[in-house]
Amino acid sequence: MTSVEAMEAKEDLPAALRRALDPDALGPLLVAGAVEDVTPEIRERVLAKAEHLRAGLIGQVDDIPLEEELHWTLACSYVELKSQWIQRNVRLCYEQMITGAGDPEVAAEGSMISVMMHQIEGLLDPRHKQQIESLFITQVADAD
């Protein structure tokens, strides 16, 4: 069940987050979406980073008893992930412009972060999601 399906089934946020980040469901998504075409060494490092991110997100469920506060911290985590994803993509673009190739580990990390973002995006409070989108749209508009 994807994160969106979990919320449609009216699970509470802690249960939906646990389901979305269940290692048995997340692992194949990460392999297919992030580390399928990298060396075993890069795969190991990127999957270790993914587990660290997953454990941190799940830790919020264990440590924050109020669902409204959990919604807020999940939104903060999403902003952090989106920022990391943007940083990696900007770096890759410049590496490709300068050298003709991007660092495969940075690319795999960006893909892994994208998978993690996708898993939690449907769990965000719609108000928080709108505010996050506005934040990044404003930043892009200001850069022009």
Backbone bond lengths (Angstrom), bond angles and torsions (degrees), N, CA, C in turn:
res aa  C-N    CA-C-N  psi(-1)  N-CA   C-N-CA  omega(-1)  CA-C   N-CA-C  phi
1 M - - - 1.450 - - 1.523 107.80 -
2 T 1.323 116.84 128.75 1.460 120.09 178.62 1.520 109.71 -76.61
3 S 1.327 115.49 170.09 1.459 119.59 -178.37 1.518 111.39 -60.84
4 V 1.327 117.87 -38.69 1.459 120.85 179.93 1.528 109.85 -66.44
5 E 1.328 117.02 -44.03 1.457 120.02 178.07 1.517 111.06 -61.52
6 A 1.322 116.96 -36.41 1.462 120.40 -180.00 1.525 110.34 -61.64
7 M 1.311 117.24 -45.21 1.455 119.70 -179.37 1.528 110.67 -70.42
8 E 1.340 117.36 -34.29 1.459 119.48 177.58 1.524 110.95 -64.92
9 A 1.326 117.21 -29.39 1.452 121.58 178.91 1.528 110.84 -78.94
10 K 1.319 116.76 3.50 1.470 124.12 175.79 1.537 112.78 66.76
11 E 1.314 116.52 32.38 1.455 118.54 170.70 1.521 107.88 -70.86
12 D 1.301 116.60 154.44 1.449 118.55 172.64 1.534 107.39 -73.67
13 L 1.325 116.05 164.34 1.457 120.62 -175.11 1.529 112.32 -59.68
14 P 1.321 119.80 -45.52 1.477 117.92 179.34 1.532 112.90 -57.32
15 A 1.325 117.06 -44.35 1.472 119.85 -179.80 1.523 110.59 -67.05
16 A 1.328 117.28 -40.46 1.466 120.80 -179.81 1.531 110.96 -65.57
17 L 1.329 116.74 -39.99 1.463 120.12 179.26 1.529 110.89 -67.28
18 R 1.312 116.16 -42.08 1.471 119.24 176.96 1.529 110.75 -61.13
19 R 1.315 116.52 -41.36 1.463 120.22 179.67 1.532 110.82 -66.43
20 A 1.330 116.81 -45.26 1.465 120.89 -178.56 1.522 112.32 -63.30
21 L 1.329 116.21 -31.13 1.462 120.75 -177.23 1.521 113.04 -108.30
22 D 1.319 117.14 17.68 1.458 121.44 176.59 1.531 108.56 -59.66
23 P 1.323 118.36 128.39 1.464 120.50 -176.85 1.529 113.64 -56.33
24 D 1.323 117.58 -35.46 1.467 120.00 -179.21 1.530 111.97 -67.63
25 A 1.315 117.15 -30.83 1.466 120.81 177.40 1.521 111.56 -87.11
26 L 1.315 116.73 -38.21 1.461 121.90 -175.81 1.528 111.94 -74.08
27 G 1.317 117.07 -38.19 1.465 120.95 -176.49 1.520 113.79 -53.43
28 P 1.330 118.47 -53.54 1.467 119.27 179.53 1.536 113.17 -62.09
29 L 1.330 117.03 -34.72 1.465 120.08 177.22 1.519 110.87 -63.96
30 L 1.323 116.13 -41.37 1.464 120.30 179.34 1.521 111.20 -67.12
31 V 1.315 116.27 -42.50 1.468 118.91 -179.47 1.520 109.57 -63.44
32 A 1.324 117.22 -49.47 1.467 120.55 -177.14 1.528 111.93 -70.43
33 G 1.325 117.01 -34.67 1.461 119.91 -173.49 1.506 115.97 -98.06
34 A 1.322 118.11 -10.04 1.465 117.99 -173.09 1.520 114.50 -136.30
35 V 1.307 118.20 -40.34 1.472 118.64 -169.56 1.523 114.08 -124.09
36 E 1.290 117.33 15.14 1.463 120.65 -176.85 1.529 112.29 -62.87
37 D 1.326 117.65 -37.80 1.467 121.67 -172.31 1.521 113.99 -110.72
38 V 1.321 118.06 28.49 1.465 120.62 179.51 1.525 109.86 -115.18
39 T 1.322 115.36 169.65 1.462 120.12 179.17 1.524 109.99 -66.97
40 P 1.328 117.18 158.26 1.465 119.51 177.32 1.533 112.84 -57.81
41 E 1.314 117.42 -34.48 1.476 120.28 179.76 1.522 111.15 -66.28
42 I 1.334 115.98 -45.67 1.466 119.68 178.22 1.525 109.45 -65.24
43 R 1.325 117.21 -43.06 1.471 120.95 179.28 1.529 110.14 -55.53
44 E 1.309 116.53 -46.54 1.466 120.73 -178.52 1.526 111.37 -61.66
45 R 1.347 116.72 -44.63 1.471 119.68 -178.94 1.529 111.60 -66.91
46 V 1.328 116.82 -42.90 1.462 120.00 -177.94 1.528 110.67 -68.30
47 L 1.325 117.03 -41.25 1.466 119.40 177.88 1.528 111.36 -66.31
48 A 1.334 117.47 -32.58 1.471 120.16 175.22 1.527 110.44 -66.10
49 K 1.335 117.13 -40.10 1.468 120.38 176.53 1.525 110.56 -64.87
50 A 1.329 116.13 -39.78 1.468 120.05 178.28 1.523 110.63 -62.29
51 E 1.322 116.46 -41.97 1.468 119.75 179.20 1.524 110.52 -64.78
52 H 1.317 116.80 -38.73 1.466 120.31 177.19 1.536 110.38 -61.70
53 L 1.330 117.19 -45.04 1.466 120.69 177.61 1.525 111.22 -63.66
54 R 1.340 116.13 -44.77 1.464 121.18 -179.83 1.523 110.46 -60.19
55 A 1.324 116.65 -46.40 1.467 120.72 -179.24 1.527 111.02 -63.06
56 G 1.315 117.50 -37.46 1.456 120.58 177.70 1.513 112.29 -65.40
57 L 1.324 116.22 -41.45 1.459 119.90 178.21 1.521 111.14 -67.03
58 I 1.310 117.08 -43.93 1.465 120.85 178.24 1.529 110.27 -65.92
59 G 1.317 116.97 -33.94 1.461 121.08 177.92 1.511 112.30 -59.80
60 Q 1.334 116.52 -30.62 1.461 119.54 176.86 1.521 110.62 -62.02
61 V 1.325 116.37 -39.94 1.463 120.77 179.18 1.515 110.08 -62.07
62 D 1.317 115.81 -40.80 1.465 120.46 -177.32 1.527 112.53 -72.38
63 D 1.340 116.55 -28.95 1.460 120.13 -172.61 1.523 115.14 -101.99
64 I 1.330 118.12 -16.80 1.465 120.82 -174.56 1.528 108.69 -115.25
65 P 1.328 117.11 105.62 1.465 119.55 -173.93 1.529 115.01 -79.11
66 L 1.324 118.31 -18.95 1.458 121.16 -177.36 1.526 110.28 -94.83
67 E 1.318 116.07 122.30 1.463 120.15 -175.25 1.532 112.09 -61.13
68 E 1.333 118.24 -36.90 1.465 120.08 179.10 1.535 110.48 -62.83
69 E 1.311 117.03 -41.48 1.465 120.09 176.58 1.524 111.05 -67.11
70 L 1.321 117.12 -35.99 1.462 120.93 177.23 1.529 110.17 -64.41
71 H 1.329 117.29 -39.54 1.473 120.36 175.70 1.530 109.86 -58.27
72 W 1.318 116.47 -44.66 1.458 121.38 -177.75 1.525 110.75 -64.98
73 T 1.324 117.47 -47.15 1.466 119.07 -178.33 1.525 111.36 -68.72
74 L 1.325 117.77 -31.59 1.460 120.22 175.35 1.531 109.90 -64.69
75 A 1.319 116.82 -39.87 1.471 120.50 176.46 1.523 110.42 -62.55
76 C 1.329 117.18 -41.45 1.467 120.40 177.09 1.526 110.80 -62.23
77 S 1.317 116.36 -41.64 1.465 120.37 178.14 1.522 110.77 -63.38
78 Y 1.315 116.65 -38.91 1.462 120.58 178.58 1.533 110.65 -63.52
79 V 1.327 117.12 -42.53 1.470 121.13 177.20 1.533 109.40 -60.36
80 E 1.303 116.25 -43.75 1.466 120.45 179.36 1.529 110.56 -61.59
81 L 1.321 117.15 -45.98 1.462 120.36 179.13 1.528 111.01 -63.02
82 K 1.315 116.57 -44.08 1.465 119.92 -179.53 1.526 110.41 -62.62
83 S 1.307 117.08 -38.88 1.465 121.02 177.61 1.521 110.83 -63.83
84 Q 1.327 116.99 -43.57 1.463 120.52 177.88 1.524 110.82 -63.03
85 W 1.319 116.91 -40.01 1.459 121.55 179.37 1.528 110.40 -63.30
86 I 1.334 116.88 -44.66 1.466 121.05 178.91 1.526 110.25 -62.29
87 Q 1.325 117.43 -44.38 1.463 120.64 179.82 1.528 111.43 -57.92
88 R 1.314 116.68 -44.53 1.460 119.82 -179.82 1.523 111.62 -66.93
89 N 1.319 116.99 -39.50 1.460 119.37 179.58 1.524 112.23 -67.25
90 V 1.318 117.41 -39.94 1.464 120.24 177.13 1.531 109.35 -63.03
91 R 1.326 115.96 -45.01 1.472 120.02 178.89 1.529 110.57 -59.14
92 L 1.321 117.15 -46.63 1.464 120.56 -179.89 1.522 112.01 -60.98
93 C 1.319 116.66 -41.61 1.463 119.87 178.94 1.524 111.27 -59.77
94 Y 1.320 116.37 -45.68 1.460 119.43 -179.73 1.528 111.59 -69.14
95 E 1.319 117.39 -39.18 1.463 119.42 176.23 1.522 110.64 -59.73
96 Q 1.325 116.60 -42.71 1.468 120.16 -179.95 1.520 111.42 -67.43
97 M 1.316 117.82 -38.19 1.464 120.53 177.57 1.523 111.42 -66.09
98 I 1.329 116.95 -40.89 1.460 121.27 -174.20 1.522 112.60 -82.39
99 T 1.336 116.29 -44.88 1.469 119.37 -173.13 1.524 113.16 -110.29
100 G 1.316 117.32 -13.31 1.456 120.23 -177.25 1.517 113.98 89.18
101 A 1.325 117.12 -3.79 1.468 120.93 179.46 1.522 109.39 -150.44
102 G 1.319 114.82 148.44 1.460 120.33 176.94 1.512 110.44 -102.96
103 D 1.312 116.05 156.63 1.464 122.42 178.44 1.532 109.10 -64.86
104 P 1.338 118.50 120.33 1.460 119.88 -177.19 1.532 113.52 -63.20
105 E 1.322 117.55 -28.47 1.462 119.21 178.23 1.525 110.76 -71.03
106 V 1.314 116.93 -40.13 1.459 120.80 177.41 1.532 109.48 -64.22
107 A 1.321 117.10 -40.92 1.462 121.03 177.80 1.530 110.73 -63.08
108 A 1.331 117.09 -43.17 1.465 120.87 179.51 1.528 110.47 -65.83
109 E 1.334 117.37 -39.03 1.460 120.48 176.95 1.524 110.56 -62.92
110 G 1.328 117.07 -43.50 1.455 120.40 178.22 1.520 111.60 -60.69
111 S 1.323 116.10 -41.66 1.466 120.09 178.36 1.527 111.10 -66.22
112 M 1.317 116.25 -40.64 1.467 120.62 178.95 1.526 110.01 -62.70
113 I 1.320 116.87 -43.58 1.465 120.86 179.24 1.523 109.71 -63.78
114 S 1.317 116.91 -38.98 1.457 120.65 177.95 1.529 111.03 -60.95
115 V 1.316 117.62 -42.19 1.466 121.40 177.07 1.529 110.02 -61.63
116 M 1.324 116.77 -45.43 1.467 120.43 -179.94 1.534 110.45 -61.78
117 M 1.335 116.41 -43.14 1.462 120.27 178.94 1.521 110.54 -61.10
118 H 1.310 116.48 -44.24 1.462 120.48 -179.73 1.527 110.97 -60.06
119 Q 1.322 116.72 -38.58 1.455 120.36 -177.91 1.526 112.84 -66.66
120 I 1.321 117.70 -31.27 1.470 118.88 -177.34 1.523 113.24 -102.53
121 E 1.320 117.51 -14.05 1.464 119.96 -175.04 1.533 112.76 -57.59
122 G 1.312 117.27 -42.05 1.462 120.26 -179.54 1.517 113.94 -70.51
123 L 1.325 116.59 -10.53 1.463 120.86 179.85 1.527 112.46 -93.30
124 L 1.322 116.01 -9.39 1.462 119.34 -177.76 1.520 110.95 -68.05
125 D 1.303 115.03 144.53 1.459 121.05 170.82 1.528 106.62 -60.31
126 P 1.328 118.49 131.39 1.473 120.35 -177.39 1.536 113.60 -55.13
127 R 1.326 117.27 -34.43 1.480 119.47 177.86 1.514 110.55 -65.84
128 H 1.326 116.78 -42.88 1.462 120.24 179.35 1.526 110.62 -65.42
129 K 1.317 116.06 -42.68 1.467 119.98 -179.95 1.525 110.54 -60.05
130 Q 1.331 117.41 -43.25 1.457 121.36 179.08 1.536 110.78 -63.04
131 Q 1.331 117.00 -42.38 1.464 120.36 179.06 1.528 111.21 -64.88
132 I 1.324 116.92 -38.99 1.463 120.77 178.86 1.525 109.84 -65.20
133 E 1.317 116.74 -46.36 1.463 120.36 178.97 1.520 110.45 -59.74
134 S 1.319 117.05 -41.71 1.465 121.18 178.71 1.516 110.89 -62.94
135 L 1.315 117.21 -40.98 1.465 121.65 178.99 1.521 110.99 -57.89
136 F 1.321 117.17 -48.76 1.454 120.35 -177.00 1.526 111.99 -74.45
137 I 1.323 117.94 -34.21 1.461 120.75 176.43 1.519 109.82 -64.86
138 T 1.325 117.28 -42.77 1.459 121.80 178.37 1.523 110.39 -61.17
139 Q 1.325 117.30 -42.61 1.465 121.15 -179.70 1.524 110.64 -63.01
140 V 1.312 117.72 -43.14 1.460 121.26 179.29 1.532 110.27 -65.47
141 A 1.319 116.52 -41.72 1.462 120.77 -179.90 1.527 110.56 -65.19
142 D 1.340 116.96 -37.67 1.466 120.92 179.43 1.520 112.12 -69.58
143 A 1.323 117.48 -25.41 1.456 121.77 -178.75 1.525 111.78 -74.19
144 D 1.319 116.93 -21.80 1.483 120.83 -178.14 1.469 111.26 -76.02
